[in-house]
Amino acid sequence: MRPHDYAPRPAHLKWLLDSDPAIRWQVMRDLTDEAPEAIAAERSRIATEGWGARLLAFQSPAGNWGGSPRGWRDDLPKEDRDLLITLYTLVVLMDLGLEPSSKEARKMIDRVDKRLVFKRLNNRPFLHGETEPCINGRILAIGSYFKEPDDALATRLLGEQLEDGGWNCEAPKSRRSSFHTTICVLEGLLEYERARPKSAAVTKARTKAENYLLERRMFRSLRTGEVINKHWLRFSFPTYWHYDVLRGLDYLRNAGIKPDSRVSEAIETVIERRHQNGRWPLNLLHPEYIPLEIETGVGRASRWNTLRALRVLRWYNNSTW
């Protein structure tokens, strides 16, 4: 199947470009192939305009983000809630494409690096990670992107890879991998590899985990062939720790993986989610929290989903398998 008819039309591109700098620079890079200088200039605006600037402004002098609404994760101490919000916010700043070398990003990550700790883990620095691989995958990505790659954290994650190829926060109790945990670790290892000279061990681990997803057609049980979770066929932003088909495909595209027949059904799912106006809606919002509302309401056209869907389809369409 070749989705030739799903290339973005001028009206789609105009709608995407009539947006935040975080959307515009990625459209220019991934869909319209603008000159590198123009892309960099647009990307530089994230630190001082729109969503990026607003999220940076919400960081406290202590280095964290907080302000969770009443009732959100009341099962956790406030400090742990704030650290979760901080984690999610830092991931979104990465997704926006905040330029790590900007003075605003350096100030932000220096606060995190020098001031944030996990008190329950004997004041372990935040960027050194905690205990769960899903969180540590995200922290590895954040540190590698904004500061420096943490070799010890990467080594720990490599040692926690399960026999079937992925990871699970419930291991060792569970020996079966979780799509949610696996995609978080994969994204972390990808950023780590980009910040470090190539590592055969990391490449091997990523390849094994990518095959874990691909052998399951990105959403099906290897044993029964059934859809593992129907929520994975519905797309959201921010994704937080949640897996879905679009997130999985966008990771493969970002990692430069050549698509093959194992992604065909997932690609069909992406196409089926498109509305007649050529835009992709926001199918759901996850219950996690950051101190900024980025997306539109559920059911309405989503620039994030449309951008990611179009670049995934372009990646698939341009392949020669």
N, C-alpha and C positions, 0 to 999 in steps of 0.2 A: 504494500500500500504506500503510495506517495502522495502526501497531502499538498499537491501543487496549488490548489485553490485557496489555501489558507495563508498565503503571503499577505502581510499587512497592506491595506489599501491606504491611499493618501489621507482619507478621513480618519482612519484608525491612528495613523502616526500623528496627525494634527492633534487629536484628542489626547494622546499620550504625552506629547510635547507641551501641551497646555497644562502643565502640572508643576510639581516640585523639582528642584535640581536633581534630587536623588533618582527620580524617574527619568528625567531628560538625559542625563549623561549616559545611562545604561541603554536607552533607546538609540542614542547616537553611536555607541560602541557596538551594540549587538544587533541592531536592525537596519540602521541607515549608513553605517560605515563612514562616519565623518572622519576628518583629519585628526590625528592624535592631539594636536595642539588645541583644537576646538573642544574635544572631549575632556581634556585635562582642565581647561578653563571652566567648563560647566561643572565638573566635579568639584573644583575648588570652592564653589559657592555653597556646598552643603554645610560647611563649618559656620557660615555666617548668615544663612538664609533658610527659611522653611523648617521642615521637620528636624533636620540635623541640628540646626542652631537651637531650636526649642528644647530638644532633648538634652543637649549639652548644658543649657541654662538651668535645667532641673537638678543637675548634680549638686549634692551638698558639699560644703568644704571638707567634710569627713571622707569624701570620695564615693559615697553611695547614692542610690536613688531610693526613694521610699514613697510615702503617701498613699499606701494601699487603701482602697475603699473599705468601709465597715463590712465585716462578714467575709472578706477575702482571706482565706487560709488562717482563720483564727485558731486553728489547731497548732500553729507554730508560734514561737516567741517572735516579738517584733523584729529583733535583730536578724533572725533567719528569713523572715518575710522580706525585709529590706535587701538582704543579699540575693534572694531570688529575683526580686525586681531589678536589682543591679545587673545580674547575669542576663536577664532577658533584654534589658535596655542596651547593654553592650553588644549583644548579638544583633539587635536591630540596627545599631549604628554601623556595624559591619555590613549588614544587608544594604543599608543606604549607600555604602561606599565612601564613608567619611575618610578623607585622605589621611593616612597615619602620620605623614610628615608635617601636617599643618600644626601651627602653634596651638590651636584649640584642642586638637586631638592629643598632642603631647602633654598639655596641661592636664587634660582629663585622665589619661592613663597613668600619669605620674601620681595623681591623687589615689587612684585605685591601688597602684603598686606599693605606695609608701604607707597607706593608712588603713587599708581593708584587710581584715583577718577573719579566719574561722575560729572564734573563741572556743567553741566546743571541741576543737581539734588542737588544743594547746597553742592557740594564736597562730596557726599556720597561715602564711600569707595567702591572700585570695588567689593570686595568679599561680600558686603552686598546686591548686586543685584541692578536692576533698576526697570522698570515698566512692561515689557512684560514677561509673564510666559515662553515663549520659551527660552528667554535669561536667565531668573532666574533659570530655570531648569538646564541649563548648568553651571551656576555659582554655584549653590548648589552642583552639582557634583564635580566641580573643588575644591571648598573649603573643602568639605568632604573628598576628596581623598588626596589632598596635604597638607591641613592645619588643619582645624577643622570644624565640621558641624555647620551651622548657623541655630539655632532653629527658629529665627524670620522669616527667609526666607522660611523655610519649612512650618511654620504655615501659612504664606501668601499664599503659593501655595495650601495648603489644602483648604483654604477658597475660592480659585478661581476655584475649580473643578466644572464643569458644571453637570447638572442633568443627562445627558446621559453617564457620566463617564469620559470624557476626559477634555481637556483644549483647549482654543483658544485665541490667542493674540488679536483677534478682539472683545473679550467679554468686556463689556456686550452687545455691539451692536449686536453681533452674539451670539445666545444661542446654537449653534451646534458646537460640538468639531471638532478640526483639528487634523488629524493624525500627522502632522509635530510637532505641539506644544505638543501633548500628548506624543510622544516618547521622546522628550527632557525632559519633566517633569518626566516621568517614570524613565529615566536613572538617573536623579538627585536624586529622592527619593530613588532609590536603593542604590546609594552611601551613602546617608545620613543614611539609615538604617544600613548599614554596619559599619558606624562610631559611631553609637549610640546604646544604648540598644533598643531592639525591642519596637516599639510603635504601639499600637493597631490602632490608628488613621491613621498612615502612611500605615500600612499593609492593612487596609480597603480601603484606597484611591487607593493604587497600584492595589489591586485585582479588584476594580471597573473599573479602567482604562484598565487593562489587558483584562477584559471581553469585554470592548468597542471594542478593536481590534479583539478579538477572535470571537465575535458575527458577525462581518463583514468579517470573514474569512481572515483577515489581509489586505484586499484590495478591498472589495466589498461594495456597498451601501446596507444598511440594508433595505431600502425601495424598491429598484428596483432590487437588485442583480447584477447590472452592475459594471464593473470595474470603480472605482472612478477616477483613474488617471493612464494611461498606463505607465507613467514614473516610477511608483512604481514597475513595473515588470522588471526594468533595474537597474543594481547595480553599485554603484560608491564607491570610497574612495578618499579623506575624504568625509563623508556624510554631514558635517556642520550641518545645521538645517533641512535638507531634509529627509523625510521619504522614505523608500522603503521596500519591502517585506523582503529582506535579513537582513536589520537592525532590523526590527521588530522581526523576528525569532531569531536573535542572542541575542536580549534583553531577550526574553523568556528563552532561553537556559541559559544565564548568571544569570538570576534571579532564576533558578532552578524550573521553571514551568513545570509540567508534560504535555507533548503534548497530545492532543486528536484529534478527527476527524475534529475539526474546523481548524486545520493547514494543513490538508492533501493537499488541493489544492495549498496552498502557497509552500509546500514542492515540489510538482510536478513542480511548476514554477522554483524553484531553480535547480532541476534536468534538466529541459529543457534548462536552460541557459548554461549548461556545453558543452564545445567543445569536439570533438571526441578524442582529445589528453588527455582528463581527467582534463583539466584546465578550469577555469572560466575566461572569458575576462572582461576587464573594459568596461562596456556598455556606460558610459557617465562620463563627468567631470562637476561638478557644477561651476558656475561663481565666487564663493567666492574665497578668496585668503589667502594663508599663504606663508611665504618667503622660501619655499622649495618645489621642485617638487618631490613627493614621488612615485607616480604611473607611470606606463608606459602609452603609448598613448592609446586612445580609440580604442577598437577592438583588442588590444593585450592582451596576457595572463596576468592576474593580480594575484599576490601572495596574496594580501589582500582579494580579492573576493574568491580565491580558499581556503585559510585558513578558512575564515568564513563559506563558503558553506559546506566544509567538516566537520567542527565541528557541524554545525547545523544538517546535515544529520546523524552524529553519535549520537547526542542527540535524534533525532527522532527515529532512528533505535534501540537504546538501551532502549526505553521506553517499558512498558508492558501494555499499555492501551488496 
